[in-house]
């Protein structure tokens, strides 16, 4: 059964199951979406993002990640009961109704729309394809062999919106950060897919873990290599110094260690490797922050 959390101590079943459906007890997904958004805000604003924008995007990240989780469980409600890792989710065990889940999704999307309306026109327009990507992702697992790549595009789109929110346009570094995020997310979600590979094969769900099979570690290595390349190109376009380069080096080493680990460690250890990517994102954010400190001092 799922690990116990503070949410499970809440006596009101509607509140408790709604929060579990939103995965509030599992923050790693929020961090994985938030870090690229913060990279983009930092890069677009020369390291000094507007506080209001920061609040909007932090809240928006949480809301859209929660909405994505609800949409995912609605789409997978007939699959989740047959997968060990997901069988205890609220919809899978019948702890919450379809009507309530749909209502919760609409409520979250309404909040997201309100937050989007606080942005400039360019960013608001870009929110529309972002919402489509987030809500359509769960369906891709039935139709394409690379849903992880689609997830990466969905996560990466946040960098485009954030850059436009600061500058009113989408410059070159926004696209390189987008591509870095696409390949990073594809890589770590391939690792995540390795955990469910046997169950996914039984129920007919597609994934890059299934597509690449025993060569999955090689695919992850390529995805992570491309991630590092686009981090480097971003630094070049922004004229960043050795401090950012050191952060990229540290993140690249961390990614390389993950590749080695997924070749050697048992499946039971893969979840920990996946979740460690929240620290990868933090390392790159430190690189953006140090760059601005260095610029201010010198």
Protein Blocks (a to p, Z undefined) as FASTA:
>chain_A
ZZddfklmpmblmlmmmmmmnommlmklmmmmmmmmmmmmmmmnnopacfklmmmmmmmm
mmmmmmmmmmmmmmmmmmmmmpmklmmgmklnopacfklmmmmmmmmmmmmmmmmmmpcf
klmmmmmmmmmmmmmmmmmmmmbmblmlmmmmmmmmmmmmmmmmmnopacfklmmmmmmm
mmmmmmmmmmmmmmmmmmmmmnopacfklmnmmmlmmmmmmmmmmmmmmmmmmmmmnopa
fklmmmmmmmmmmmmmmmmmmmmmcfklmmmmmmmmmmmmmmmmmmmmmmmmmmmmZZ
